[in-house]
Amino acid sequence: MKADIGVIGLAVMGQNLVLNMNDKGFKVAAYNRTASKTQEFLATTAKGTAVQAAYSLEELVAMLDRPRKILLMVRAGEAVDDFISQLLPLLDAGDIIIDGGNANYPDTERRTQALREQGIRFVGAGISGGEEGARHGPSIMPGGNEEAWPYVKLILQAIAAKTPNGEACCDWVGKNGAGHFVKMVHNGIEYGDMQLICEAYQFMKDGLGMDHKQMQETFRAWNQTELDSYLIGITADILGYQDSDGSPLVEKILDTAGQKGTGKWTAINALDAGVPLTLISEAVFARCVSALKTQREQAAKLFSRPNPIIKGERESWLEALRLSLLAAKIISYAQGFMLMREASESFGWQLDYGNTALLWREGCIIRSVFLQNIRDAYAQDPELVFLGSDPYFRDILQTALPEWRKVVAKTIESGIPAPCMTSALTFLDGYTSSRLPANLLQAQRDYFGAHTYERTDRPCGEFFHTNWTGSGGNTASTTYQV
């Protein structure tokens, strides 16, 4: 009997996806470039399963039912192209290649088109959930050649996480690079969520003087509120974890954060699209600042800092902090959905935003109860431009604003860095201002560069230039948008 699908790449994610497929009754053929890794997998973790081993790409392809379906779980970039090149001579028209890695969406766009021209159906599937998700049910965001979806739908939805209502956290996202774009935005929001939680942790530890048990109990309590999420839950676990000497392990971890690029891609795409993705961008920069450990230690000796201890009733401050975290989280998601909307309209992807929230409801790193409310918001208004305009989220933001301002002001006064919580608030203030000082900015641009401006008392689209100095002349530069 032929295998239903082949998997190339047996690192942690690849192995766990193979086992997940096997559990769901699918026959899987597994291949790794290093044969010893395949042998070890079959002799240990996959022992006793129906998983079959292949020791060459020719053998792998020969083991598969038609149309052949091959999932690549290899490092994003050149490795994907290398395997595609090796597979092409072995495949027939109609066969399907799925890239399950963290590909940059332009690569997926390129591969989808190039392979379509050669008769091969390519799927770029973002997969989130880490090794646990891969094993027991990840969030899967497939896009690419839509002709492939009927053939891979059964497998991908079977292995995906399920909502409390039994819905699969996997559905077709859109053509070409849509799946990997949505996965990229997911990872950007993940950057924002993690940094916001870290800012709350520092506020508790340095500002409120809380010990790790108290912080753990607080995060556990918060996880019973609207903040109920995977990241809040693991934060409570981490804060309660003790090293061999009984001290909190988290305080022995070097404060330099790593990153693999998806958050940076999100920020770059936002800049290219002109979408103010301020919170996620600040989360990326916060990791960059953390990496400057030696420079930070030297600079710390040069600048005095205020006393960070915050006076006042602790429980009152903790509720203010909880509301601030919740409000900033709303802004993070709102900005992410603004970016997806811009991309969808630019590329003709026709993204379903409520469905995207469903894909993230379980299985992925940003899974939370909160996402059901996002899904409901887009179900009520599919054309919702700003998530904060939905009645449910607008009420939270309006309730949180006074406490949020108080927390942000206190972080600045106390010298506790909170770039994401602060940028989220300033974004909301700017976004909800009917008039901003950009009129002065346009006057400055026209003064030094004759860039022109529009007037409030004339129709939009009519541009003017002023000879501000009397010697600049009346010639204006061409009007265009970058």
Disulfide bonds with the S-S distance in Angstrom:
none
